[in-house]
Amino acid sequence: TELGSKNLQIIGIGVDSESNIKQFAAKYKIDYPLYVAGVSGGDLSRQLGNQAGGLPYTLLIDAQGHVRKSFLGRLHMDTLRKELAVAGLQP
């Protein structure tokens, strides 16, 4: 991915079936790890601060495991690049 580097790890957590997540990854050429959480992914998302339970939900987490920023809804690449820079998490 464009954002891949030794300073940044991107992962995805899918809240669908494994087969649907695989199809999604193939269709959109996802080249980062996608984990299958199934229906319990909603609970995990809420534990990570997504009280509304909406998707997609994106977190910027630093190397110490602290959530630096969260986004609910579609996240555009220009916004992501800017927020990574602000958080000191540039790839």
C-alpha positions in Angstrom: 0.0 0.0 0.0 1.0 3.6 -0.5 1.1 4.1 3.2 3.2 1.1 4.0 6.5 1.5 5.8 8.5 0.3 8.8 6.9 3.0 10.9 3.3 2.2 10.1 1.2 -1.0 10.1 -2.2 -1.0 8.6 -4.7 -3.8 9.5 -8.3 -4.3 8.9 -10.9 -6.0 11.0 -13.9 -7.4 9.1 -17.3 -7.8 10.6 -18.6 -10.1 7.9 -18.0 -13.7 6.9 -14.6 -14.9 6.0 -15.6 -15.6 2.4 -17.1 -12.1 2.0 -14.0 -10.5 3.5 -11.8 -12.5 1.0 -14.0 -11.3 -1.9 -13.8 -7.7 -0.7 -10.0 -7.9 -0.3 -9.6 -9.3 -3.8 -12.0 -6.8 -5.4 -10.2 -3.8 -3.8 -6.7 -5.2 -4.0 -6.2 -5.0 -0.2 -2.6 -5.8 0.6 -2.6 -5.4 4.3 -3.7 -8.0 6.9 -7.5 -8.4 7.3 -8.7 -10.2 10.4 -12.2 -11.8 10.6 -14.1 -10.7 13.7 -17.5 -11.7 12.4 -20.5 -10.3 14.3 -18.4 -9.8 17.4 -16.5 -7.2 15.5 -19.2 -4.7 16.5 -18.5 -5.3 20.2 -14.7 -4.9 19.5 -15.4 -1.7 17.7 -17.4 -0.3 20.6 -14.6 -1.3 23.1 -12.2 0.7 20.9 -14.4 3.9 21.2 -17.0 3.5 18.4 -20.0 4.0 20.6 -22.3 4.5 17.6 -21.3 1.2 16.2 -21.1 2.6 12.6 -18.8 1.5 9.9 -16.2 2.0 8.6 -14.3 3.0 11.8 -10.7 3.9 11.6 -8.2 4.3 14.4 -4.7 5.8 14.4 -2.7 3.9 17.1 0.9 4.8 18.0 3.7 2.3 18.7 2.8 2.4 22.4 -0.7 1.3 21.7 -2.4 4.7 22.4 -5.3 5.7 20.2 -4.2 9.0 18.6 -7.2 9.7 16.5 -10.5 8.0 15.4 -12.7 8.4 12.4 -16.3 7.2 11.9 -17.4 6.9 8.3 -15.5 7.0 5.0 -12.0 8.3 5.3 -10.4 10.0 2.3 -6.7 9.5 1.7 -5.8 13.2 1.8 -7.4 13.4 5.3 -5.6 10.3 6.4 -2.2 11.6 5.2 -2.8 14.9 7.0 -3.9 13.2 10.3 -0.9 10.8 10.2 1.4 13.8 9.9 -0.3 15.6 12.8 -0.1 12.5 15.0 3.6 12.0 14.1 2.8 8.7 12.5 4.0 9.5 8.9 4.8 6.4 6.9 
